[in-house]
Amino acid sequence: MKIRKIYPPYLYAAHYKDDKLNIYRLTYKKLTDEAFLSDFFNRFQDRISDYLVSELGIERDETEEYQAEVNDRMIDIDEEITDLCNDIREGKAKDFGLYFEPHSSKDFRQSHEGGGRSEKYNTEYLPVKCWGSSKPSLVRIYAIELTRSCYIIIYGGIKICLDTNDCPDIGEDGNETVLEDEIRKRVIAVCDFLRTEGIIDPEGLEQYMEENYED
């Protein structure tokens, strides 16, 4: 596994072994791909939560509407993240603010500057998520927070159930999997990598990138 730059020094992404692109680029490509979205909602339309049907006003069989919703939200999130990084760089914002939040109630920030630990995954790093400024959003981007101004994206997916343990996903092999299982795999893999490399803060990550990054 490697870490790739997205919008340095604020945003990075994991690049898993055998993947052609880093996970953020793969997520963007997947969640704006008509064929993938059609497959996903044709498979799982019956599992869309009552909450989403009510809040979005889209019936479960209106799969093309759900596809468009995911596509638009993913594009919006990418634009928002870019704008936030530019705002920090230009001094218009201190950090990402509340854009990312801990993934679960068992994940804790340890200071106002960000970073923390996770009892859920038994790690001294903080897993977080974002879904953009529009609610409710079908899209989730998952990351590890080193500080509120430095994140490593580890996964992204479509959330159609209230609990990620109940939420279906599609694995690399094209078969059905579970969103929480996919998140857990990435949290553990990335946290193990960071711990092995001794990366605990943005400075350590920048030093690692300087020593290991290849254009």
N, C-alpha and C positions, 0 to 999 in steps of 0.2 A: 504494500500500500504506500501511496505517496500523498502529499498535501499539495494542492495546486492553488495558485493565486486566482481570485475572481476580481475583487476590487481592493487590492492591498493598500494600506496595512489593516484594513477593517474586516474584509470578508475573504475566506478561503473555502476550499471544498476538498473532501476526501476523494482520491482517485484509487478505486479498488482494483486489485489485480485482475487482469484480463479484460477490464472495461476499456473501450476505446476513448471515452471521454470521462471527465470528472463527474461526480454524482450530481452536481448542480446542473451542468449542461445536459446530462442524461435525463434528469427530471424535467427540465424545461422542454426538451425534445419530446419526451413521452406525453406530457400533459398538454401539449399543443398538437399532438398527432391525431388526425381524424380516425385513422384505422384503429389505433390503440383505444381511444376513447369510446368508439363504437363497440369494440369487443368488450370493454369493461362494463358498460351500462347494459348491453344486451345480456351479459352473464348475470349481473348483480342487481338489476332494476328492482326486483322484489324485496331486496334487503335495504333499500333506501329508507331511512328512518322517517317516522311520522312527523317528527320535528322539522326536518328539511322540507318535506312535502308541504307542511303548513306555512313555514316561514318563506319559502321561495315561491309558493303558489304554483308548483309544477307537479303534475301527476306523474306517478312512477313510469307509466308507459310512454311519456314524452321524452324519450331518451335523447333525441337530438337537442332538446333544450338543456338537458343536463350536460351534454358534451360541450355545448357552447358556453355554459356557465364555468366549467372547469378551464377551458381554453382562455376565456377572458380573465379569470381570476389569476391564472398563472402569469399571463402577460402583465397584469396590473402589479403583482407582487415583484416581478423582475424590475419594473420601472420604479416602484417605490424604494426597493433596496438600492438601486443605482442612485436615486435622488438623495437618500439618506447618507450614503457614503460620500457623495459630493458635498452635502451640507456639513458633514463633519470635517472634511478636508478644507473647506472654505471658512470654517469657524462659525457657521450659522447654527450648528448644533454641537453639543458636547459628546453625545453618543447616540445609540439607537433608541434610547428612552425605553418605552414600554412595548416596542414593536415585537420583541421576543419575550416569551414568558416560560417559566419552568414547565417541563413536559407533564409532570404529575405532582400530586400533593406530597409525594415523598421525595421530591427534588427541592433543594434549598439553596437560595442565594445566601452567601455568608457576609456580604457587605454591599453598600450602595454602589460600589464600583463594579459589581458583578462577579461572576465566578461562584463556585460553590461545590456542592456534593450531592450525591444521589443515593438514598437508601434503597430505592427501588432496584437500581442496577449495581449497588454496592461498589461505587466508584467515587473518587475524590474530584471528579469533574461534573459540571452541571449540564445535563441535557435540557434543551429548550425547544420551543416551537414557535412558528409564526403562521399567520393565515391572511395577512394583508389587512387593509383598512376597511374592507367591506365585509359585513356580517349578515347572515351566516356564510361562511366560505367552505366550499368543498375541498379546497386545497390546503395541505399542510406541508411546511418545510421544517425539517428537524436539524438541529445543530448542537454543537458543543460550545458553550459560552466560556471564553477565557476571561473577558471583561465585557462590559456593556458596549464596548466599541471594538470588540474583536471576536469573531465567530468563525467556526469551521462547520460548514454544512455537511451533514452525514447522510441525509435521505430526504425523500419527498414522496408524497402520495395523495390519494383521494380518500377523504374521510366521509363516508355516507352513513355511519352509525355513530351513536353518542360515545361509545367506548371503543378504543382502538383494538381491544381484545375481540370484539365482535365484528370488526370491520374487515371485509375481504380485500385482498390485494392480488396482484399478478406477479409471480416470481420471474426470475431471469429465464427460466425454462418454459415460460408461458402457462404454467399451471397455477391453480388457485393457491394462495397462501393467506396469511393473516397479517394485517398491518403492524400490529404490536410485535409480532415475531420478527418482522423485517427491521423494525426500529431497534429492537433489543440487540440483534446481531451487529448492527452498525455501531450502536453505542459502545458495546463491549470491545469491538475490534478497534475503533478509533481511540477509545480511552486507554486500551492496552498499548497501542502504538505511541500515544503521547507520553505515557508513563515510561515506556522503554527508552524513548528518546530524551527523556528529562525535560519535556516541554510543559511548563506550568503557567506561563504568562505570555503576553504578546511579544515581549522582548526575546524570550526563548524561542518562540515560533519564528520570529524574524531572523534570528541567528541560524536556526535550522534551514530556513529557506535560502539564506545566503550561501550556506555550505553545500546544499543538496539540490537546489532547483536547477532544472535543465530547460532551456527554451525549446 
